Amino acid sequence: MTSNAPLKELGVFLKARRGELSPRTVGLPDTGQRRVPGLRREEVAQLAAISTDYYTRIEQGRVPPSGPVLQALVRVLHLGDDQRDYVFELAAKETAPVRRGAQKIQPSLRRLLDDLTSTPAIVLGRRMDILAWNTLAAALVTDFSALPDKHRNLVRIMFTDPALRTLYDDWNTVARTTVGMLRKEAAAYSQDARLAALVGELSVRDDDFRTWWGSHQVTAGTVGTKTLHHPVAGDLTLDWDTLTAGTDPDQRLIVWTAETGSRSHDGLRLLSSWAASTHLDTSTT
């Protein structure tokens, strides 16, 4: 059977994960110095109760593993929930590219964005493209309307806009999370030429992106807390949540909120007043 891109990515991902584990972590004796860190292929195969040849072909992207074998590898390699979902998605992918039209925001999401006057919110589409935003999101992060349509992508902005490196208190963690989210997107849209071009561009432009992309870490990135140092609103600690559109699972609403009565909640109210006075654009793609 010929290999394809998703199976090759699956093999690279599994290899990266076994490289992070020590024999002692999985209950095997540590036999001393190794040429490369991590578990050997034969050790992974032994723990998963499959042949070394079979596991080698999986890592080489030559065969699609069965569901039970994947479950065994998830257990052996101590994969988390996001990583488990990622390997199952890769293993299920077909090789034929799928033509997809340009995404348009769902009308119901557009109305919801317009009604969220005190809550920053954006709508993400495939490959983490920014399909729409409300005024407060533009005030909080950046003026999305000032960017060309093709550059309205959350990961691209994170690595190309210098202001975001000072906006986030821990830019490294935030940026690395976005890379992990994009890596998960790559499993769902493995034949997407625009996603491949985005990865290629950022890999050339930014050493951090290239390193983190090469680590093959994945994350669903559905909830979290971020601290921001905003030039207008001051220091803000915001929780963010993700809501998936029932009418189009490829569209996700991201909202930032603060605890009522907190300094950050007051800061968002101040930012909302400032944004209203600046008349920021909320056009959509």
C-alpha positions as CSV (number, residue, x, y, z in Angstrom):
1,M,0.0,0.0,0.0
2,T,1.3,3.4,-0.9
3,S,1.8,6.0,1.8
4,N,-0.1,9.3,1.9
5,A,0.4,12.6,3.7
6,P,-1.9,11.9,6.7
7,L,-0.3,8.5,7.4
8,K,3.2,10.0,7.1
9,E,2.2,12.7,9.5
10,L,0.9,10.0,11.9
11,G,4.2,8.2,11.7
12,V,6.2,11.3,12.4
13,F,3.9,12.2,15.3
14,L,4.2,8.7,16.9
15,K,8.0,8.8,16.5
16,A,8.1,12.2,18.2
17,R,6.0,11.0,21.1
18,R,8.1,7.8,21.7
19,G,11.2,10.0,21.7
20,E,9.8,11.8,24.7
21,L,9.4,8.7,26.9
22,S,12.0,6.9,28.9
23,P,11.9,3.1,29.5
24,R,11.4,3.7,33.2
25,T,8.2,5.8,32.4
26,V,6.6,2.8,30.7
27,G,7.8,0.2,33.2
28,L,10.8,-1.2,31.2
29,P,14.3,-1.7,32.5
30,D,16.7,1.1,31.7
31,T,19.6,-0.6,29.9
32,G,21.9,2.4,30.0
33,Q,23.1,4.8,27.3
34,R,21.1,5.0,24.1
35,R,22.1,6.4,20.8
36,V,18.9,8.5,20.6
37,P,16.5,9.5,23.5
38,G,13.2,7.8,24.1
39,L,11.8,4.3,23.5
40,R,13.0,2.0,20.7
41,R,10.5,0.9,18.0
42,E,10.7,-2.7,19.3
43,E,9.8,-1.6,22.8
44,V,6.7,0.3,21.6
45,A,5.7,-2.7,19.6
46,Q,6.3,-5.1,22.5
47,L,4.1,-2.9,24.8
48,A,1.4,-2.6,22.2
49,A,1.4,-6.3,21.5
50,I,2.2,-6.0,17.8
51,S,5.2,-7.0,15.7
52,T,8.1,-4.6,15.3
53,D,7.8,-4.8,11.5
54,Y,4.1,-3.7,11.7
55,Y,4.9,-0.8,14.0
56,T,7.9,0.2,11.8
57,R,5.6,0.3,8.7
58,I,3.1,2.5,10.7
59,E,5.9,5.0,11.6
60,Q,7.0,5.0,7.9
61,G,3.5,5.9,6.8
62,R,3.1,2.6,4.8
63,V,0.0,1.1,6.5
64,P,-3.0,2.5,8.3
65,P,-3.2,1.1,11.8
66,S,-6.5,-0.5,12.9
67,G,-8.6,1.0,15.7
68,P,-7.5,-1.4,18.4
69,V,-3.8,-0.9,17.5
70,L,-4.3,2.9,17.7
71,Q,-5.9,2.4,21.1
72,A,-2.9,0.4,22.2
73,L,-0.5,3.0,20.9
74,V,-2.4,5.8,22.7
75,R,-2.0,3.8,25.9
76,V,1.7,2.9,25.4
77,L,2.7,6.4,24.4
78,H,0.7,8.1,27.2
79,L,-1.2,10.3,24.7
80,G,-3.7,12.8,26.1
81,D,-7.2,13.3,24.8
82,D,-6.3,15.9,22.2
83,Q,-3.4,13.7,20.9
84,R,-5.7,10.6,20.8
85,D,-8.2,12.5,18.7
86,Y,-5.5,13.7,16.5
87,V,-4.0,10.2,15.7
88,F,-7.5,8.8,15.0
89,E,-8.3,11.6,12.7
90,L,-5.0,11.2,10.8
91,A,-5.5,7.4,10.5
92,A,-9.0,7.9,9.0
93,K,-8.1,10.5,6.3
94,E,-8.4,9.8,2.6
95,T,-5.7,10.8,0.1
96,A,-7.9,12.6,-2.4
97,P,-8.0,16.4,-2.0
98,V,-11.3,18.0,-1.3
99,R,-12.3,21.3,-3.0
100,R,-13.9,23.6,-0.5
101,G,-15.5,27.0,-1.2
102,A,-14.7,30.2,0.6
103,Q,-16.2,30.2,4.1
104,K,-18.9,32.8,5.0
105,I,-19.9,33.4,8.6
106,Q,-23.2,31.9,9.6
107,P,-25.9,34.7,9.9
108,S,-26.8,33.6,13.4
109,L,-23.2,34.0,14.5
110,R,-23.0,37.4,12.9
111,R,-26.1,38.5,14.9
112,L,-24.6,37.1,18.0
113,L,-21.4,39.0,17.5
114,D,-23.2,42.2,17.0
115,D,-25.1,41.7,20.3
116,L,-22.0,41.0,22.3
117,T,-21.2,44.6,23.1
118,S,-19.3,44.0,26.3
119,T,-17.6,40.7,25.4
120,P,-14.8,40.4,22.9
121,A,-15.5,37.7,20.4
122,I,-14.3,36.4,17.0
123,V,-15.4,33.6,14.7
124,L,-12.7,31.2,13.4
125,G,-13.0,29.1,10.3
126,R,-10.9,26.5,8.7
127,R,-7.1,26.8,9.2
128,M,-7.9,29.3,12.0
129,D,-8.9,32.0,9.6
130,I,-10.7,34.9,11.2
131,L,-14.1,35.1,9.5
132,A,-15.6,37.8,11.7
133,W,-15.2,39.8,14.9
134,N,-16.9,42.3,17.0
135,T,-15.8,45.8,17.9
136,L,-14.4,44.9,21.3
137,A,-12.3,42.0,19.9
138,A,-10.7,44.5,17.4
139,A,-10.0,46.8,20.3
140,L,-8.6,44.0,22.4
141,V,-6.3,42.3,19.9
142,T,-5.8,44.2,16.7
143,D,-7.7,46.1,14.0
144,F,-8.6,43.1,11.8
145,S,-10.2,45.3,9.2
146,A,-6.8,46.9,8.4
147,L,-5.5,43.5,7.3
148,P,-5.9,42.0,3.8
149,D,-8.5,39.2,3.8
150,K,-5.8,36.6,3.1
151,H,-3.8,37.7,6.2
152,R,-6.7,37.5,8.6
153,N,-5.5,34.3,10.3
154,L,-5.0,33.9,14.0
155,V,-1.7,32.1,13.8
156,R,-0.3,34.4,11.2
157,I,-1.2,37.4,13.3
158,M,0.3,35.9,16.4
159,F,3.7,35.5,14.7
160,T,3.8,38.6,12.4
161,D,2.3,41.4,14.5
162,P,5.0,42.6,16.9
163,A,2.3,44.2,19.1
164,L,1.0,40.8,20.2
165,R,4.3,39.8,21.7
166,T,3.9,42.6,24.2
167,L,0.1,42.3,24.5
168,Y,0.2,38.8,26.0
169,D,2.0,38.4,29.4
170,D,3.2,34.9,28.3
171,W,3.4,35.2,24.5
172,N,5.4,32.0,24.2
173,T,2.7,29.9,25.8
174,V,-0.1,31.5,23.9
175,A,1.8,31.3,20.6
176,R,2.8,27.7,21.1
177,T,-0.9,26.8,21.9
178,T,-2.0,28.4,18.6
179,V,0.6,26.2,16.8
180,G,-0.7,23.1,18.5
181,M,-4.2,24.1,17.4
182,L,-3.1,24.6,13.8
183,R,-1.4,21.2,13.9
184,K,-4.7,19.7,14.8
185,E,-6.3,21.6,11.9
186,A,-3.7,20.1,9.6
187,A,-5.1,16.6,10.4
188,A,-8.6,17.7,9.4
189,Y,-7.5,19.5,6.3
190,S,-4.4,17.6,5.2
191,Q,-4.8,18.5,1.5
192,D,-5.4,22.2,2.1
193,A,-3.0,24.2,-0.1
194,R,-3.6,27.4,1.8
195,L,-2.8,25.8,5.1
196,A,0.4,24.3,3.6
197,A,1.4,27.7,2.3
198,L,0.7,29.3,5.7
199,V,2.9,26.7,7.5
200,G,5.6,27.2,4.9
201,E,5.6,31.0,5.2
202,L,5.7,31.0,9.0
203,S,8.4,28.3,9.1
204,V,10.7,30.5,7.0
205,R,9.8,33.7,8.8
206,D,9.9,32.6,12.4
207,D,12.3,30.3,14.3
208,D,9.9,29.7,17.1
209,F,7.1,28.7,14.8
210,R,9.4,26.3,12.9
211,T,10.6,24.7,16.1
212,W,7.2,24.3,17.6
213,W,5.6,23.0,14.4
214,G,8.4,20.5,14.2
215,S,7.7,19.2,17.7
216,H,4.3,17.8,16.5
217,Q,2.4,18.8,19.6
218,V,-1.3,19.2,19.3
219,T,-4.1,20.8,21.3
220,A,-7.8,21.4,20.9
221,G,-7.4,24.8,22.4
222,T,-11.1,25.1,23.6
223,V,-10.7,26.9,26.9
224,G,-8.1,28.8,28.9
225,T,-7.0,31.9,30.7
226,K,-4.8,34.6,29.4
227,T,-3.2,37.7,31.0
228,L,-2.9,40.7,28.7
229,H,-1.1,44.1,29.1
230,H,-3.4,46.3,27.1
231,P,-2.3,49.9,26.3
232,V,-5.8,51.3,26.9
233,A,-7.5,48.9,29.4
234,G,-4.4,48.0,31.4
235,D,-3.7,44.6,32.8
236,L,-6.5,42.1,32.0
237,T,-6.9,38.5,33.1
238,L,-9.5,36.9,30.8
239,D,-11.0,33.5,30.4
240,W,-11.7,32.3,26.9
241,D,-14.1,29.7,25.7
242,T,-14.9,28.1,22.3
243,L,-18.4,27.4,21.0
244,T,-18.9,25.4,17.8
245,A,-21.7,26.4,15.4
246,G,-24.3,23.6,15.1
247,T,-25.0,24.6,11.5
248,D,-21.3,24.5,10.5
249,P,-18.8,22.6,12.7
250,D,-16.0,24.4,10.9
251,Q,-16.9,27.7,12.5
252,R,-16.1,28.4,16.1
253,L,-17.0,31.4,18.3
254,I,-14.2,32.4,20.6
255,V,-15.2,34.7,23.5
256,W,-13.2,36.4,26.2
257,T,-14.8,37.1,29.6
258,A,-13.9,38.4,33.0
259,E,-15.3,37.7,36.4
260,T,-18.0,40.3,37.3
261,G,-16.8,43.0,39.6
262,S,-13.1,42.2,38.9
263,R,-10.5,44.7,37.8
264,S,-10.5,42.9,34.4
265,H,-14.2,43.2,34.1
266,D,-14.0,47.0,34.7
267,G,-11.1,47.1,32.1
268,L,-13.3,45.5,29.5
269,R,-16.1,48.1,30.1
270,L,-13.5,50.9,29.7
271,L,-12.2,49.3,26.5
272,S,-15.8,49.0,25.2
273,S,-16.4,52.7,25.7
274,W,-13.1,53.5,24.0
275,A,-13.8,51.2,21.1
276,A,-17.2,52.8,20.6
277,S,-15.6,56.2,20.3
278,T,-13.0,55.0,17.7
279,H,-15.6,53.4,15.4
280,L,-13.6,50.2,14.6
281,D,-14.8,48.2,11.6
282,T,-16.5,44.8,12.1
283,S,-16.5,43.8,8.5
284,T,-16.5,40.0,7.7
285,T,-14.6,37.9,5.2
